[in-house]
Amino acid sequence: MGVRAINLRKGMGVRRDNQLWMVVSSEKVAKGNWRSYMQIELKNVNTGQIIKDRFRVDEELEETFFDRKKMEFLYRNGADLVVMDPVSYEQVEIPVELVGDKIVFLVENTELDIAFVEGKAVTIDLPNTVVLTVTDTPPQVRSATATSQLKEAVCDTGAKIKVPPFVENGQKVNVDTRTGEYLGRA
């Protein structure tokens, strides 16, 4: 089944040159009177190679579908993450590299959206927000400035975030996993 380049979105799968690719980013470029084109970044599912390529807006690519499952993160086992299917209770080990820098937002019992191709995990999507516990932050300075200045805090997972002065050690906070920003107290 073909899909036009203009309809490609992040996370979709396409087959190109007899290999399976995942769309990392897709951007439409229009320059004055010239024809528009799509600048698409693709990641090879098997090798991890990332390429950027241009496609005509109406160019067709063969779409492939990933088997997406909601799974629960249990614990880290060396270079792997152990996740469980909450329906069948089947446990699967997945390489840590799929999470990348976002590993600092991974809390036990977090529900993850994992895409599989032929039984192999290819992408992991974390929830948009997680609750973390602040373990180390300097105390609030009395009679500081009237404006709100953020201070650095280290969370139980190792994440470093900026928090308002009133946040203290041991408090639970909501954090946006996409940007790493403090959202509020939990």
C-alpha positions in Angstrom: 0.0 0.0 0.0 1.4 3.3 -1.0 1.5 6.6 0.9 2.3 10.0 -0.5 5.4 11.7 0.9 3.3 14.7 2.1 1.3 12.3 4.4 4.3 10.8 6.2 4.5 11.5 9.9 7.0 10.7 12.7 6.9 7.1 13.7 5.4 5.7 10.5 7.2 2.9 8.7 8.1 2.7 5.0 9.9 0.2 2.8 12.6 1.7 0.5 15.4 -0.1 -1.3 14.1 -3.4 0.1 14.8 -2.2 3.7 12.5 -1.1 6.5 12.8 2.5 7.5 11.0 4.6 10.2 10.2 8.3 9.7 12.1 10.3 12.3 11.0 13.8 11.0 9.1 15.2 8.0 9.1 18.8 6.9 7.6 20.5 3.9 9.8 22.9 2.1 8.4 25.6 -0.3 10.8 28.1 -1.8 9.0 30.9 -3.7 8.0 29.9 -7.3 9.9 26.6 -7.1 8.1 23.3 -6.5 7.5 22.2 -2.9 9.3 19.1 -1.7 9.4 17.0 1.5 12.6 16.8 3.6 12.3 13.5 5.4 14.7 12.0 7.9 14.6 8.2 7.9 16.1 5.6 10.4 16.9 2.1 9.2 15.1 -0.3 11.6 17.8 -3.0 11.3 21.0 -1.0 11.2 20.1 2.2 13.0 21.5 4.3 10.1 19.9 7.7 9.7 19.5 9.4 6.4 17.9 12.7 5.2 16.4 12.7 1.7 14.2 14.9 -0.5 10.9 13.6 -2.0 8.4 15.1 -4.3 5.2 16.0 -2.5 3.2 13.5 -4.5 5.9 10.7 -4.6 4.6 7.4 -3.3 6.4 5.2 -0.8 5.4 1.7 0.3 3.9 2.0 3.8 4.6 -0.7 6.4 2.8 -1.1 9.7 4.4 -1.6 13.1 2.9 -3.9 15.7 2.4 -1.4 18.5 1.9 -2.7 22.1 1.4 -1.0 25.4 3.9 -2.5 27.8 4.9 -1.9 31.4 8.5 -1.2 32.3 9.6 -3.4 35.2 13.4 -3.0 35.7 16.8 -2.5 34.1 18.9 -5.6 33.6 22.4 -4.4 32.6 22.2 -3.2 28.9 18.5 -4.3 28.6 15.2 -3.1 29.9 12.7 -5.7 31.1 9.1 -4.9 30.0 5.9 -6.8 30.5 2.8 -7.2 28.4 0.0 -6.4 31.0 -2.5 -8.7 29.3 -0.4 -11.9 28.8 2.2 -11.1 31.5 4.9 -12.0 28.9 8.3 -10.4 29.7 10.6 -9.1 27.0 14.1 -7.7 27.1 14.7 -4.6 25.0 18.0 -2.8 24.4 18.5 0.4 26.4 19.7 2.2 23.2 16.1 2.4 22.0 15.3 4.9 24.8 18.4 7.0 24.4 18.8 10.1 26.5 15.2 9.7 27.8 16.4 6.9 30.1 16.5 9.4 32.9 12.7 9.7 32.8 12.1 6.0 33.0 10.4 5.0 36.3 9.4 1.5 37.2 5.8 0.5 36.3 5.6 3.2 33.6 3.4 2.3 30.6 5.4 2.5 27.4 4.2 2.4 23.8 6.6 -0.1 22.0 6.6 -0.8 18.2 7.7 -4.2 17.0 8.7 -5.5 13.6 8.9 -9.2 13.1 9.1 -9.7 16.9 11.9 -7.1 17.3 11.4 -3.9 19.2 12.2 -0.9 17.0 10.9 2.2 18.9 9.9 3.1 22.5 7.6 6.1 23.3 7.5 7.3 26.8 4.4 9.0 28.3 4.4 12.8 27.9 4.7 13.3 31.7 6.2 11.3 34.6 6.3 11.7 38.3 9.8 12.0 39.7 11.1 12.4 43.3 13.5 15.2 44.0 16.6 13.8 45.8 19.0 16.7 45.8 18.4 20.4 45.5 19.8 23.5 47.4 17.6 25.0 50.1 15.4 28.0 49.3 17.1 31.3 49.9 15.0 33.6 52.0 14.6 37.2 50.9 16.0 36.5 47.5 14.6 38.5 44.5 10.9 39.0 43.9 11.2 37.4 40.5 10.9 33.6 40.2 14.4 32.1 39.7 14.7 28.4 39.0 17.2 26.2 40.8 18.7 22.9 39.7 17.4 19.6 41.1 18.5 16.0 40.7 15.7 13.4 40.7 15.7 9.8 41.8 16.3 8.6 38.3 19.3 10.9 37.7 17.4 13.5 35.7 18.5 17.1 36.2 15.7 19.6 36.0 15.1 23.2 36.9 12.5 23.7 39.6 11.0 26.7 41.5 12.7 27.8 44.8 9.9 26.3 47.0 10.6 22.7 45.8 12.5 20.7 48.5 14.2 17.3 48.7 11.8 14.4 48.9 8.9 16.1 47.0 7.3 14.5 43.9 7.1 16.6 40.8 5.6 16.2 37.3 8.1 16.4 34.5 7.6 16.7 30.7 9.6 13.8 29.1 9.7 15.6 25.7 11.4 18.8 27.0 12.6 17.9 30.5 10.7 20.8 32.0 9.1 21.0 35.5 5.3 21.1 35.2 4.2 21.2 38.9 4.0 19.3 42.1 2.6 15.8 42.0 
